[in-house]
Amino acid sequence: MKARWNFYFGLAWGLVAGAPLALSYDALYAFGDSLTDTGREPAEPLFHYEGRWSNGRLWVEYLSVRLGFPYNPDNNLAHSGAQTDDTLGQVRDFVPTTDVGWSLFVVWAGGNDFLQEYDKNWFSDASWDRQIAYSVGNLSNAVVELYSKGARFVLVPNTVDVTDISLLNWLPDFVRDYFRGKVGQFNRQLADALDQIRPAYPALTLVYFDFYGQVKSLLERARDYGFTETRIDALSDVTFAGQKLRRAGRQLRFLGPHSSHYQIAWNHRRLVLCGCHSSFTPNCDSHQRDPAALGARPA
């Protein structure tokens, strides 16, 4: 069991990969969507945990504690449903009240730019090219804006394959292949944009984290960890009837994309995609920050 938890904790702890081994952050600031939002846009309460689109606490809450300080919701400006332009707005609204030079900033958005726009762009390459350039521009501008406000350590995870979630995984393969290609285009252009920022801001430690690849690896190896189901929305799964996910005691809580929100939950040895996404619950004390091991691109 511990090996299984360590694998998922590796995904979560990748959010600080790329930083110097001796580095000690003094705060964590986060911007993005419902992957990160802990209550600014509250979820419905029946199946979700205390305003989160989740059955438990989110990664940002666990990571704060792992970094050595209590979680501060005032430092989390993310709100559910946000696209990248909303995320840039969050950054622009951010006004530091103290020196943030030793704080870690996480800017994580992009999934909603696909989930909320795919039925407008469909198979138009030109429309997707404009959308992706706009989305990447929002995130790169957010990084530069944070630097202007004193940030010196910024992490930008990429976007998962949204065609794996239950909202889209029912689509024909040729449709999913097309959308998957656009997600890949977004992730490549995001990595390239961050590469262009680094030389212009040598005092900035800017890390690109391949969350897409980590989630793909998890899903492809699900059976290796004892899980058998990866495609069903748990809130629609009759085997979960009568169970409140927020009270399920032996779940693997795992971050998923937005909109119909999924989690990978451990229950009766099944890996399920569910209509709310959840958090990492790691069981590991190793503060691993090796970017090569965790898929990050260090500055």
Backbone bond lengths (Angstrom), bond angles and torsions (degrees), N, CA, C in turn:
res aa  C-N    CA-C-N  psi(-1)  N-CA   C-N-CA  omega(-1)  CA-C   N-CA-C  phi
1 M - - - 1.467 - - 1.526 111.24 -
2 K 1.357 116.96 -41.23 1.452 118.72 -177.96 1.519 111.18 -62.26
3 A 1.346 117.85 -38.74 1.462 119.97 177.75 1.516 110.69 -60.18
4 R 1.342 115.37 -37.43 1.458 119.07 179.64 1.527 110.22 -65.24
5 W 1.344 116.65 -45.47 1.456 119.33 178.65 1.525 110.94 -63.51
6 N 1.308 117.28 -39.04 1.457 120.25 -179.16 1.516 111.25 -60.47
7 F 1.337 117.08 -37.30 1.461 119.75 179.29 1.516 110.88 -61.53
8 Y 1.336 116.64 -46.34 1.453 119.26 -178.67 1.525 111.17 -72.77
9 F 1.323 116.00 -33.36 1.459 117.89 176.47 1.516 110.62 -64.64
10 G 1.336 116.74 -32.44 1.456 119.60 175.72 1.512 111.75 -58.53
11 L 1.327 116.94 -36.79 1.461 120.08 176.26 1.513 111.05 -64.53
12 A 1.325 116.04 -45.71 1.459 119.60 -178.47 1.521 111.05 -66.86
13 W 1.332 115.50 -45.82 1.462 118.08 -175.21 1.524 111.62 -71.32
14 G 1.319 117.29 -15.14 1.456 119.59 172.51 1.511 112.50 -59.16
15 L 1.322 117.51 -17.59 1.451 120.85 179.23 1.526 112.59 -68.39
16 V 1.337 118.38 -11.27 1.456 119.22 173.62 1.521 110.80 -118.89
17 A 1.314 117.57 11.73 1.461 120.53 179.10 1.517 110.47 -65.56
18 G 1.307 114.89 149.59 1.456 119.21 177.15 1.511 113.06 98.19
19 A 1.328 117.87 -14.85 1.447 120.29 178.68 1.517 110.04 -82.19
20 P 1.325 118.33 152.75 1.469 120.81 177.84 1.523 110.25 -58.20
21 L 1.312 116.32 146.18 1.453 121.21 -175.50 1.523 112.52 -59.42
22 A 1.332 117.21 -34.87 1.463 119.93 -176.05 1.521 112.18 -88.67
23 L 1.315 119.05 -0.21 1.446 122.21 -173.81 1.518 111.33 -69.73
24 S 1.323 116.45 137.87 1.453 122.02 176.95 1.519 108.38 -126.45
25 Y 1.337 116.82 113.27 1.456 120.33 178.21 1.524 110.09 -79.62
26 D 1.332 116.29 154.10 1.462 119.11 178.59 1.522 112.77 -109.52
27 A 1.343 118.11 -5.39 1.461 120.83 177.95 1.522 108.33 -165.36
28 L 1.323 115.20 162.27 1.460 122.38 177.35 1.522 108.08 -128.18
29 Y 1.344 115.52 125.97 1.460 122.11 177.13 1.526 108.35 -118.16
30 A 1.331 116.19 139.13 1.459 119.64 -174.88 1.523 111.11 -135.78
31 F 1.338 114.13 144.82 1.456 122.44 -179.18 1.531 107.79 -139.08
32 G 1.323 117.40 139.64 1.450 118.54 179.19 1.511 113.22 156.71
33 D 1.342 114.97 -140.81 1.462 121.74 -172.08 1.523 110.72 -118.32
34 S 1.334 117.58 -152.37 1.460 120.43 -174.71 1.520 113.46 -72.41
35 L 1.307 117.90 -8.95 1.460 119.44 169.80 1.521 110.69 -62.62
36 T 1.331 116.32 -22.11 1.455 122.82 -171.57 1.522 112.87 -123.44
37 D 1.312 117.45 -24.99 1.462 123.15 -175.62 1.529 111.12 -64.27
38 T 1.330 117.00 124.83 1.461 121.05 179.02 1.525 112.24 -108.50
39 G 1.341 117.17 17.68 1.460 117.91 174.03 1.501 117.24 149.65
40 R 1.315 118.84 -0.13 1.472 119.11 178.53 1.526 111.19 -66.99
41 E 1.325 116.16 -35.88 1.473 121.93 172.63 1.529 105.97 -120.92
42 P 1.331 117.81 85.60 1.473 121.03 -169.39 1.529 113.12 -61.59
43 A 1.319 114.20 143.43 1.460 121.58 175.00 1.527 109.54 -80.18
44 E 1.339 115.61 162.45 1.462 118.23 174.25 1.535 108.13 -65.20
45 P 1.324 117.59 146.99 1.467 120.06 -167.16 1.520 116.32 -85.06
46 L 1.331 120.02 -14.55 1.453 120.01 -170.37 1.522 112.38 -62.67
47 F 1.355 116.86 -48.48 1.456 120.89 -176.15 1.530 112.35 -110.87
48 H 1.304 118.07 3.64 1.455 120.16 -172.26 1.519 111.87 -120.36
49 Y 1.295 114.78 160.44 1.461 122.17 -169.82 1.523 111.62 -100.72
50 E 1.306 116.92 110.00 1.462 124.15 168.56 1.531 112.66 46.32
51 G 1.324 115.93 50.89 1.456 121.05 174.52 1.505 115.61 86.51
52 R 1.346 117.63 -7.25 1.459 120.87 -178.84 1.535 109.04 -91.38
53 W 1.321 116.81 145.44 1.473 120.25 172.37 1.518 106.85 -78.53
54 S 1.327 114.24 70.32 1.455 121.32 -166.29 1.511 108.44 -166.07
55 N 1.334 115.55 164.23 1.453 118.95 171.37 1.527 110.50 -101.74
56 G 1.298 117.25 13.47 1.457 122.08 179.52 1.516 110.03 -172.35
57 R 1.302 114.94 -171.02 1.465 119.59 179.02 1.526 110.52 -65.60
58 L 1.318 116.37 159.52 1.457 122.25 -177.01 1.527 111.52 -99.89
59 W 1.330 114.29 168.93 1.460 121.90 -176.26 1.520 112.26 -53.15
60 V 1.328 117.17 -38.24 1.457 120.74 -174.88 1.524 110.66 -64.69
61 E 1.330 116.82 -29.99 1.455 120.45 179.14 1.520 111.27 -74.64
62 Y 1.330 116.46 -42.60 1.459 120.39 176.89 1.525 111.64 -66.47
63 L 1.319 115.64 -41.68 1.455 119.37 -176.38 1.519 111.51 -65.17
64 S 1.333 117.24 -38.70 1.463 119.74 177.16 1.522 111.05 -55.25
65 V 1.323 115.74 -48.21 1.465 119.90 -179.29 1.522 110.35 -63.83
66 R 1.340 116.77 -40.85 1.467 119.90 179.38 1.527 111.60 -63.44
67 L 1.321 116.01 -28.71 1.466 119.75 179.36 1.524 111.96 -83.13
68 G 1.321 117.05 -7.49 1.457 119.80 171.85 1.502 116.19 105.35
69 F 1.333 119.10 15.21 1.461 120.54 178.78 1.530 109.03 -146.07
70 P 1.337 117.06 157.78 1.468 119.87 -179.22 1.532 110.90 -66.87
71 Y 1.330 114.80 152.08 1.458 119.44 174.67 1.525 109.74 -66.79
72 N 1.330 116.02 132.77 1.463 122.10 179.51 1.521 108.70 -117.50
73 P 1.338 118.55 103.52 1.467 119.98 -178.10 1.520 113.59 -62.07
74 D 1.328 117.16 -21.71 1.461 119.10 178.19 1.528 111.80 -66.56
75 N 1.343 116.66 -20.82 1.461 120.62 179.04 1.525 112.66 -90.06
76 N 1.311 116.69 2.44 1.459 122.02 -179.46 1.524 108.72 -110.01
77 L 1.324 116.35 105.75 1.457 121.41 -177.70 1.521 112.90 -98.07
78 A 1.325 117.66 4.65 1.464 121.06 -178.64 1.528 110.67 -66.01
79 H 1.323 115.72 148.22 1.460 118.73 172.26 1.517 109.66 -141.18
80 S 1.319 114.43 143.90 1.459 121.70 -174.26 1.524 110.92 -61.67
81 G 1.339 114.27 141.50 1.457 120.61 -179.74 1.506 114.55 87.83
82 A 1.330 117.77 -3.86 1.460 121.14 -175.38 1.524 111.81 -67.66
83 Q 1.320 116.23 136.17 1.446 122.16 166.95 1.522 108.16 -94.13
84 T 1.316 116.78 -176.20 1.470 119.01 -175.98 1.524 112.24 -67.44
85 D 1.348 117.91 -31.35 1.459 118.00 178.37 1.525 110.89 -70.03
86 D 1.340 116.58 -35.04 1.465 119.69 173.27 1.523 110.89 -63.42
87 T 1.329 115.70 -39.31 1.465 120.23 -179.56 1.524 110.64 -64.99
88 L 1.321 116.74 -40.94 1.467 119.71 174.54 1.526 109.97 -60.52
89 G 1.319 117.05 -38.77 1.460 120.10 176.48 1.517 112.16 -62.31
90 Q 1.332 117.18 -38.73 1.466 120.28 176.61 1.525 110.64 -59.80
91 V 1.328 115.57 -43.65 1.467 120.00 179.99 1.517 110.54 -64.49
92 R 1.308 116.89 -41.88 1.473 119.95 179.92 1.523 111.97 -65.95
93 D 1.332 116.08 -30.62 1.463 119.90 178.19 1.524 112.53 -78.43
94 F 1.308 116.91 -15.16 1.460 121.40 -177.02 1.523 110.34 -71.17
95 V 1.339 115.94 126.03 1.462 122.11 178.05 1.523 108.10 -123.13
96 P 1.329 117.83 106.84 1.471 119.29 -179.88 1.526 111.08 -62.27
97 T 1.309 115.52 138.50 1.463 120.51 176.88 1.519 111.78 -107.85
98 T 1.336 115.55 2.25 1.455 121.32 179.69 1.515 108.15 -153.94
99 D 1.307 117.45 174.60 1.462 121.71 176.94 1.529 108.43 -68.22
100 V 1.331 116.70 123.45 1.473 120.59 -177.68 1.523 111.78 -109.62
101 G 1.309 116.81 18.01 1.454 120.94 -176.24 1.511 114.64 -64.52
102 W 1.346 117.29 -22.24 1.464 120.74 178.45 1.524 111.55 -113.71
103 S 1.318 116.09 24.37 1.461 121.18 177.55 1.521 109.64 -100.54
104 L 1.333 115.58 152.58 1.458 121.67 174.71 1.520 108.91 -97.36
105 F 1.344 116.42 129.24 1.455 122.56 178.11 1.528 108.85 -112.29
106 V 1.328 116.26 134.77 1.458 121.54 177.26 1.530 107.95 -121.09
107 V 1.334 115.61 123.91 1.466 122.07 176.56 1.518 106.75 -116.08
108 W 1.340 116.62 108.43 1.460 120.05 -172.14 1.527 109.80 -133.85
109 A 1.310 115.79 106.37 1.462 121.31 178.61 1.522 108.33 -158.25
110 G 1.316 115.48 169.05 1.463 120.55 178.52 1.512 113.08 137.65
111 G 1.338 117.33 -33.11 1.449 119.84 -178.29 1.517 112.91 -59.94
112 N 1.324 116.39 -41.15 1.465 119.54 -179.11 1.519 112.70 -69.30
113 D 1.318 116.96 -23.87 1.465 119.62 176.39 1.528 110.61 -64.48
114 F 1.321 115.77 -24.95 1.472 120.61 174.86 1.524 111.09 -91.03
115 L 1.325 116.74 -48.94 1.457 120.38 -173.23 1.524 112.51 -67.39
116 Q 1.308 116.79 -28.78 1.458 119.93 -178.96 1.532 112.89 -96.98
117 E 1.328 116.84 -6.50 1.457 119.43 -175.99 1.524 113.87 -122.23
118 Y 1.325 118.40 -10.24 1.460 119.05 -172.49 1.519 112.20 -61.59
119 D 1.348 117.26 -34.62 1.460 119.13 -177.92 1.528 112.60 -81.65
120 K 1.337 116.74 2.42 1.462 121.66 172.12 1.524 110.24 -101.09
121 N 1.332 116.01 -38.43 1.465 120.39 -176.58 1.527 112.96 -89.23
122 W 1.345 116.41 -33.77 1.452 122.40 -179.58 1.526 112.09 43.59
123 F 1.337 119.06 -117.27 1.470 121.41 -173.81 1.520 113.09 -103.64
124 S 1.300 117.41 24.32 1.461 121.43 179.28 1.524 109.86 -89.02
125 D 1.322 116.66 103.89 1.465 120.04 178.55 1.521 111.31 -58.68
126 A 1.314 116.23 -40.36 1.466 119.63 -178.56 1.528 110.91 -63.12
127 S 1.335 116.19 -41.30 1.470 119.44 178.98 1.523 111.17 -65.33
128 W 1.326 115.81 -42.94 1.462 118.93 178.85 1.520 111.66 -67.08
129 D 1.321 117.87 -36.98 1.465 120.03 177.29 1.526 110.42 -59.39
130 R 1.332 116.32 -43.91 1.465 119.97 178.83 1.525 110.64 -66.04
131 Q 1.324 116.00 -43.95 1.461 119.89 -178.86 1.526 111.21 -62.30
132 I 1.317 117.05 -46.62 1.457 120.77 -177.51 1.516 111.66 -66.42
133 A 1.326 117.29 -42.09 1.466 119.79 177.53 1.523 110.71 -61.54
134 Y 1.320 115.92 -40.26 1.463 121.00 178.70 1.532 110.51 -65.06
135 S 1.318 116.96 -45.62 1.461 121.52 -178.20 1.522 111.69 -64.32
136 V 1.327 116.09 -46.29 1.468 120.10 178.89 1.523 110.04 -63.55
137 G 1.322 116.80 -40.78 1.460 120.33 177.76 1.521 112.24 -59.60
138 N 1.329 116.92 -38.77 1.457 120.09 178.12 1.521 111.45 -61.72
139 L 1.326 117.00 -43.76 1.462 119.98 -178.09 1.520 111.94 -71.14
140 S 1.321 117.22 -41.42 1.469 118.81 178.43 1.527 110.61 -66.15
141 N 1.327 116.84 -37.62 1.464 119.54 176.00 1.522 111.39 -65.89
142 A 1.324 116.68 -33.82 1.461 120.00 177.16 1.527 110.77 -63.27
143 V 1.329 117.10 -40.77 1.462 120.72 178.68 1.529 110.60 -62.45
144 V 1.318 116.30 -46.92 1.469 120.38 -179.54 1.527 110.77 -63.79
145 E 1.323 115.76 -39.45 1.471 120.11 178.12 1.525 110.43 -62.58
146 L 1.316 117.29 -42.56 1.464 119.91 178.50 1.521 111.29 -63.66
147 Y 1.319 116.41 -39.93 1.467 119.28 177.44 1.528 110.40 -59.18
148 S 1.319 116.25 -41.53 1.473 120.08 -179.37 1.523 111.88 -65.00
149 K 1.347 116.23 -19.57 1.458 120.58 -180.00 1.526 112.27 -99.21
150 G 1.334 116.24 7.38 1.455 120.61 173.54 1.507 115.93 108.94
151 A 1.328 118.68 -4.65 1.471 120.80 179.85 1.520 110.22 -68.03
152 R 1.322 116.25 138.50 1.463 121.16 178.13 1.532 112.17 -128.08
153 F 1.334 117.46 -4.52 1.463 122.14 177.14 1.527 108.23 -134.10
154 V 1.331 115.54 109.07 1.459 120.30 -175.22 1.527 109.26 -129.12
155 L 1.324 115.60 131.24 1.453 122.88 176.81 1.523 109.41 -113.04
156 V 1.340 116.40 133.00 1.462 121.56 179.19 1.527 108.43 -128.09
157 P 1.330 119.19 99.82 1.460 120.80 173.69 1.526 110.45 -73.32
158 N 1.328 116.61 152.91 1.456 119.26 176.15 1.522 110.03 -87.86
159 T 1.325 116.47 -171.06 1.462 122.05 -174.34 1.522 111.10 -102.38
160 V 1.324 115.54 139.84 1.458 120.43 178.25 1.524 110.42 -71.81
161 D 1.321 115.82 168.98 1.462 121.45 175.20 1.525 108.20 -73.32
162 V 1.322 116.31 101.03 1.462 120.27 -175.68 1.519 112.24 -66.46
163 T 1.333 118.00 -16.04 1.470 119.56 179.50 1.520 111.87 -75.77
164 D 1.332 118.40 -6.48 1.456 121.00 176.71 1.521 112.11 -83.62
165 I 1.334 118.36 -16.15 1.448 119.19 -175.47 1.520 110.26 -85.11
166 S 1.320 115.03 162.00 1.464 119.92 -171.52 1.520 113.07 -65.58
167 L 1.316 117.85 -22.63 1.458 120.10 177.94 1.517 111.80 -63.97
168 L 1.343 116.96 -31.94 1.460 121.13 -174.75 1.519 114.63 -121.11
169 N 1.326 119.05 -13.47 1.466 118.03 -171.86 1.523 114.02 -71.98
170 W 1.334 117.24 -4.87 1.461 121.12 176.46 1.527 111.91 -85.55
171 L 1.334 117.26 -11.79 1.459 120.81 -177.29 1.530 110.43 -66.88
172 P 1.326 118.15 154.65 1.467 120.75 176.92 1.527 110.96 -56.89
173 D 1.318 115.94 151.01 1.459 120.70 -176.11 1.519 112.74 -56.34
174 F 1.336 118.16 -38.79 1.454 119.08 -176.86 1.529 111.19 -67.91
175 V 1.337 117.15 -29.65 1.462 120.61 176.64 1.524 109.64 -72.70
176 R 1.329 115.87 -45.91 1.463 119.68 179.21 1.524 110.66 -63.15
177 D 1.311 118.50 -39.25 1.465 121.49 177.78 1.530 110.66 -59.76
178 Y 1.316 115.69 -40.80 1.471 120.02 -179.00 1.536 110.01 -66.06
179 F 1.334 116.55 -48.38 1.460 119.63 -178.88 1.525 110.86 -66.02
180 R 1.329 116.18 -37.46 1.460 119.48 177.94 1.533 110.42 -60.89
181 G 1.309 116.29 -39.48 1.454 120.23 176.61 1.512 112.26 -61.23
182 K 1.323 116.91 -35.69 1.467 120.25 179.28 1.529 111.29 -72.09
183 V 1.334 116.19 -35.92 1.468 118.65 174.28 1.526 109.86 -62.89
184 G 1.329 116.26 -42.64 1.461 119.77 176.95 1.517 111.77 -60.94
185 Q 1.323 116.81 -40.34 1.468 121.22 177.23 1.524 110.37 -61.16
186 F 1.326 116.43 -44.40 1.466 120.61 177.62 1.525 111.05 -59.56
187 N 1.323 116.97 -47.18 1.462 120.10 -177.54 1.525 111.76 -64.66
188 R 1.336 116.97 -39.43 1.469 119.41 178.21 1.525 111.09 -65.53
189 Q 1.320 116.11 -44.45 1.461 119.16 -178.75 1.526 111.39 -68.26
190 L 1.326 116.81 -32.64 1.466 119.68 175.48 1.521 110.40 -65.17
191 A 1.332 117.17 -45.98 1.470 120.29 177.91 1.524 110.92 -60.14
192 D 1.329 117.05 -42.28 1.469 120.73 179.03 1.526 111.28 -64.00
193 A 1.330 116.80 -40.22 1.465 120.24 -179.52 1.527 110.84 -64.54
194 L 1.325 116.71 -40.18 1.458 119.70 178.36 1.523 110.93 -68.17
195 D 1.338 116.46 -35.24 1.469 120.08 175.53 1.527 111.36 -60.55
196 Q 1.309 116.60 -33.77 1.461 120.29 179.83 1.523 112.08 -75.75
197 I 1.321 116.79 -26.38 1.464 120.25 179.93 1.518 111.63 -74.10
198 R 1.328 117.73 -38.67 1.458 121.25 -171.18 1.532 113.66 -55.88
199 P 1.330 119.79 -49.42 1.472 117.95 -178.91 1.521 114.02 -63.32
200 A 1.322 116.53 -27.76 1.460 120.23 -178.87 1.526 112.34 -77.96
201 Y 1.336 116.41 -17.79 1.465 120.64 -177.52 1.524 108.92 -134.16
202 P 1.327 117.43 74.15 1.471 120.33 -174.03 1.525 113.63 -63.78
203 A 1.312 118.41 -20.67 1.471 120.78 178.85 1.518 112.21 -81.87
204 L 1.317 117.34 -3.91 1.455 122.25 -176.94 1.525 110.84 -96.75
205 T 1.322 116.61 127.91 1.466 121.85 169.46 1.513 107.08 -93.50
206 L 1.320 116.31 109.40 1.460 122.38 -173.74 1.526 108.77 -119.61
207 V 1.323 117.04 120.17 1.453 122.54 -174.03 1.526 109.98 -116.88
208 Y 1.318 115.20 129.32 1.463 123.02 173.35 1.523 107.34 -102.43
209 F 1.337 116.02 123.26 1.459 119.91 -177.28 1.520 110.34 -111.15
210 D 1.336 116.88 127.75 1.460 122.08 -176.82 1.529 110.24 -84.46
211 F 1.311 116.75 76.70 1.453 120.39 177.64 1.521 111.00 -70.55
212 Y 1.317 117.13 -31.03 1.467 121.58 176.09 1.527 110.16 -53.74
213 G 1.312 116.14 -50.91 1.456 120.98 -178.25 1.516 112.84 -65.44
214 Q 1.340 116.99 -37.69 1.453 120.12 -179.46 1.526 111.40 -66.42
215 V 1.334 116.83 -41.96 1.457 119.38 179.54 1.524 110.64 -68.53
216 K 1.331 117.44 -39.69 1.457 120.65 176.65 1.523 110.57 -58.10
217 S 1.311 116.62 -44.88 1.459 120.75 -179.98 1.527 110.36 -61.64
218 L 1.321 116.27 -41.94 1.452 120.19 179.53 1.525 110.90 -61.04
219 L 1.319 117.31 -48.63 1.464 120.83 -177.22 1.527 111.54 -67.02
220 E 1.325 116.40 -38.65 1.458 119.48 -178.89 1.525 111.82 -68.75
221 R 1.328 116.96 -26.80 1.461 121.34 -177.47 1.523 112.36 -106.48
222 A 1.315 116.57 18.85 1.466 119.83 -173.98 1.521 112.41 -53.53
223 R 1.326 117.25 -44.16 1.468 120.23 -177.85 1.530 112.05 -65.70
224 D 1.311 116.97 -27.63 1.465 119.41 177.22 1.528 111.51 -62.62
225 Y 1.316 116.04 -23.65 1.458 120.94 -179.08 1.519 111.64 -103.35
226 G 1.340 116.87 10.97 1.450 120.44 174.34 1.503 115.35 89.44
227 F 1.362 118.03 10.03 1.446 121.28 -178.47 1.531 110.13 -100.32
228 T 1.325 115.84 149.24 1.463 119.29 -174.07 1.523 114.00 -122.48
229 E 1.330 118.69 -16.86 1.462 121.02 -175.86 1.527 110.41 -126.10
230 T 1.338 116.56 127.81 1.463 119.72 -177.06 1.519 113.81 -128.86
231 R 1.333 118.01 2.10 1.458 118.75 -171.84 1.529 114.89 -119.42
232 I 1.310 117.79 -11.00 1.457 120.03 -173.56 1.523 111.13 -89.27
233 D 1.317 115.32 136.43 1.460 121.90 171.34 1.532 107.41 -71.72
234 A 1.322 117.01 117.20 1.467 120.06 -173.29 1.515 112.24 -61.45
235 L 1.336 117.38 -32.31 1.455 119.29 179.91 1.521 111.65 -70.40
236 S 1.347 116.84 -14.07 1.462 121.02 176.39 1.527 112.16 -106.05
237 D 1.311 116.89 1.37 1.462 121.97 -176.37 1.522 109.40 -87.50
238 V 1.333 117.28 119.09 1.462 120.55 -175.54 1.519 112.10 -63.07
239 T 1.332 117.52 -23.43 1.468 118.88 -179.91 1.519 111.83 -70.19
240 F 1.348 116.48 -13.16 1.457 120.44 177.16 1.527 111.71 -95.93
241 A 1.329 117.02 3.25 1.458 120.54 -178.00 1.528 110.57 -55.80
242 G 1.318 115.20 132.17 1.457 120.38 178.48 1.508 114.12 83.90
243 Q 1.320 118.30 -3.94 1.452 120.46 179.96 1.521 109.77 -103.08
244 K 1.283 116.38 137.78 1.448 120.78 173.24 1.521 107.35 -96.70
245 L 1.317 115.60 115.86 1.454 119.15 -175.19 1.521 111.91 -58.53
246 R 1.318 116.03 -31.95 1.455 118.02 -177.42 1.516 112.32 -69.70
247 R 1.367 116.53 -11.85 1.457 119.45 178.88 1.516 111.96 -111.16
248 A 1.315 117.29 0.26 1.466 119.19 -178.98 1.521 108.94 -64.10
249 G 1.319 116.12 123.72 1.452 119.48 -169.00 1.509 115.01 -81.06
250 R 1.353 118.55 -25.03 1.456 119.23 -174.17 1.515 109.50 -122.96
251 Q 1.297 114.85 59.42 1.458 120.13 -179.94 1.516 110.32 -104.46
252 L 1.300 113.73 143.62 1.447 119.12 167.27 1.511 106.46 -89.02
253 R 1.302 116.36 107.33 1.454 120.49 -175.66 1.516 109.07 -87.66
254 F 1.302 114.70 123.29 1.455 117.78 -170.31 1.517 111.12 -140.44
255 L 1.326 116.28 135.55 1.449 122.87 -178.14 1.513 111.72 -65.14
256 G 1.290 117.38 138.55 1.452 121.41 177.84 1.502 111.33 -135.96
257 P 1.338 118.77 177.98 1.442 120.45 -179.53 1.512 113.26 -75.07
258 H 1.310 116.01 177.49 1.454 122.75 -170.49 1.511 111.97 -95.88
259 S 1.266 116.15 -175.81 1.463 129.94 174.55 1.508 110.35 84.87
260 S 1.327 122.44 -85.01 1.461 117.46 170.94 1.511 109.09 -89.84
261 H 1.271 118.99 5.46 1.464 127.63 170.59 1.529 113.80 45.81
262 Y 1.294 117.17 124.16 1.457 117.30 174.17 1.499 111.07 -124.52
263 Q 1.286 113.64 156.69 1.446 120.55 170.47 1.513 106.33 -128.50
264 I 1.284 115.83 160.27 1.447 119.96 168.72 1.515 104.95 -107.75
265 A 1.300 117.11 107.90 1.450 121.85 -170.82 1.516 109.49 -111.87
266 W 1.336 115.28 138.61 1.460 119.70 178.13 1.505 107.70 -94.60
267 N 1.314 116.43 115.41 1.448 120.65 178.34 1.521 107.49 -154.62
268 H 1.290 116.79 121.24 1.468 121.80 -176.81 1.528 110.69 54.29
269 R 1.330 116.51 38.75 1.464 123.48 176.34 1.528 111.81 58.59
270 R 1.318 117.05 41.45 1.458 120.72 177.64 1.517 108.75 -126.73
271 L 1.288 115.61 140.55 1.456 121.48 174.57 1.515 106.35 -99.97
272 V 1.323 117.69 117.44 1.455 119.46 -173.98 1.521 110.46 -127.11
273 L 1.317 115.72 141.02 1.454 120.72 170.56 1.513 106.23 -89.34
274 C 1.318 115.99 129.10 1.446 117.80 -171.51 1.504 111.32 -131.03
275 G 1.315 115.60 164.19 1.454 121.57 -171.61 1.501 114.54 -76.40
276 C 1.295 118.85 16.49 1.457 121.05 170.04 1.507 105.99 -147.15
277 H 1.322 118.11 142.59 1.453 115.80 179.83 1.503 110.79 -101.10
278 S 1.313 114.51 157.64 1.442 118.77 -168.52 1.508 111.65 -128.47
279 S 1.304 114.31 -159.71 1.450 119.85 -168.18 1.510 111.11 -121.11
280 F 1.316 115.79 165.39 1.443 120.36 173.81 1.518 109.02 -79.35
281 T 1.310 116.56 136.49 1.457 120.61 171.83 1.518 107.06 -121.79
282 P 1.321 117.91 81.08 1.456 120.72 -172.56 1.519 112.89 -77.17
283 N 1.314 114.54 156.46 1.459 121.02 174.60 1.519 106.59 -130.88
284 C 1.302 115.39 71.65 1.460 120.33 -174.38 1.511 108.52 -158.78
285 D 1.318 117.18 134.59 1.457 120.76 -179.42 1.517 112.25 -102.49
286 S 1.329 117.74 3.24 1.455 121.14 -177.87 1.516 110.73 -80.10
287 H 1.309 118.23 119.59 1.456 122.71 178.45 1.531 109.00 -90.21
288 Q 1.312 114.28 73.76 1.460 120.90 -175.43 1.521 110.00 -78.04
289 R 1.333 116.99 125.96 1.452 120.51 179.73 1.524 110.67 -130.16
290 D 1.311 116.55 29.39 1.455 120.58 -179.20 1.520 108.99 -83.79
291 P 1.342 119.43 109.84 1.460 120.46 -176.60 1.513 112.90 -63.85
292 A 1.321 117.79 -32.02 1.465 119.70 -179.64 1.524 110.33 -67.04
293 A 1.344 116.24 -36.70 1.457 120.13 -178.11 1.507 112.31 -74.86
294 L 1.340 117.82 -28.76 1.456 120.79 -171.67 1.518 113.10 -110.47
295 G 1.303 118.46 7.51 1.451 119.66 171.80 1.511 114.71 84.67
296 A 1.336 118.70 11.36 1.448 120.29 -178.94 1.526 110.07 -87.71
297 R 1.306 115.45 156.21 1.463 121.36 174.73 1.503 108.62 -107.85
298 P 1.352 119.29 102.47 1.453 120.84 -175.72 1.524 111.55 -71.73
299 A 1.317 114.60 160.02 1.465 119.75 177.33 1.515 110.64 -68.51
